[in-house]
Amino acid sequence: NIENIEFKEQKINEFLDGLKEKLGLSGKKIYHPLRVALFGSKSGPELWKIFILLGKEEVVQRIKFVLEQIKKTSN
């Protein structure tokens, strides 16, 4: 759970690697949507840098918002 990790480079990267494994997806399939949700672009700084720049509260809020929008459009 993203809310439980320490926002440091190594911990963020470990979380993202675990997410890839858990979902069985490539980095691109995870990193691009996350980067768009957080940064507004498919390309840009490394995700861990975006996480640290925005801070945990903002990252969690943006991810929750995107997930809510996905749920609304899938119904």
ChimeraX attribute file (.defattr): number of C-alpha atoms within 10 A of each C-alpha:
attribute: neighborCount
match mode: 1-to-1
recipient: residues
	/A:1	7
	/A:2	13
	/A:3	10
	/A:4	8
	/A:5	12
	/A:6	13
	/A:7	18
	/A:8	12
	/A:9	15
	/A:10	11
	/A:11	13
	/A:12	19
	/A:13	15
	/A:14	12
	/A:15	18
	/A:16	18
	/A:17	14
	/A:18	12
	/A:19	16
	/A:20	17
	/A:21	12
	/A:22	9
	/A:23	10
	/A:24	11
	/A:25	11
	/A:26	12
	/A:27	13
	/A:28	11
	/A:29	12
	/A:30	16
	/A:31	17
	/A:32	18
	/A:33	15
	/A:34	19
	/A:35	19
	/A:36	14
	/A:37	18
	/A:38	21
	/A:39	19
	/A:40	12
	/A:41	13
	/A:42	15
	/A:43	12
	/A:44	13
	/A:45	11
	/A:46	12
	/A:47	20
	/A:48	17
	/A:49	15
	/A:50	15
	/A:51	21
	/A:52	16
	/A:53	12
	/A:54	14
	/A:55	12
	/A:56	16
	/A:57	10
	/A:58	14
	/A:59	21
	/A:60	16
	/A:61	12
	/A:62	16
	/A:63	15
	/A:64	13
	/A:65	13
	/A:66	16
	/A:67	12
	/A:68	12
	/A:69	11
	/A:70	11
	/A:71	10
	/A:72	9
	/A:73	7
	/A:74	7
	/A:75	5
